[in-house]
Amino acid sequence: MNNKIQVVNWNISYMGNHESKLDFLFSLLHGNYCVLLQEVKPHVYEYIKSKYQDNTIIYSLNYRTPSKFDSDARKLGVMIILSKKISVKETGIIERNVFPDRTLYATVDMNGKELKILALHSITGCNYYMAKSVQYDSFAEFIDSYSPDIIGIDANEPQIDSYGIEKMKFFDNGKGAKIFFHEVKNKGLCDTFVKYKNIADCEEGKPITVSHNIKRKGAVRYDFLFSNNNFTITSCEYLYDKAIKAGSDHAAIVAEFII
């Protein structure tokens, strides 16, 4: 029985050629896998569904369909891709959220073991200043009730990275985001990369590793993969250069576990 699973979290970016990004993504995958994607536009969903038919494809915009009045901001969905030996028990979005289309969860079964997976995409504070903290409050509320085993998120946080959640500094004095990150810890999930690398110190003011680059802010780590103690981490890395070369503006987080 194969109890190994590969998990990828990646904001593929709504810009650029989706085919090159997906070629890169699927070149990484092997065995049992679960992929969490952000910024998936409807035409990219149709492409994935058509080309990669051996996989189970779950897409947030199938639950919260954009209306004719919605802007393009409502057409950036979240996706979960599962290898064929992983069966789905339950899926949905976080209804109590200002952007439910930026959320997606799936309860799945792999070799008789139930796994709860949550994919999230935070809105940006510069575009949605007041709504961002409310969105994070909703994330925390859902985590409290759902108790996920895996969370993949483009967080657009923190302002200052660190190896410990209690040492991070968040925008807007931590409203919302701080509650979310602390709830992640309270539910027994860890920062997979930090745990795997056994990072216990970092240079103040600099990200532990780079997942995104912003013109006015420089290098940041906004992308996270959280996992609980049901998983033994066997590898975890941020593929920044390769992901950028493929056409995204975010690193792909690639981890492997034994469950």
Secondary structure, DSSP 8 states (H G I E B T S, - for coil): ---EEEEEEEE--SSS-HHHHHHHHHHH--SSEEEEEEEE-HHHHHHHHHH-TTSEEEEGGGTS---TT--GGGG-EEEEEE-TTSEEEEEE--SSSS-GGGEEEEEEEETTEEEEEEEEE---TTTSHHHHHHHHHHHHHHHHHH--SEEEEE----SB--SSGGG-B-GGGGTTHHHHHHHHHHTT-EEHHHHHHT-----TTS-SS-SEEETTTEEE--EEEEE-TT-EEEEEEEEHHHHHHHT-SB-EEEEEEE-
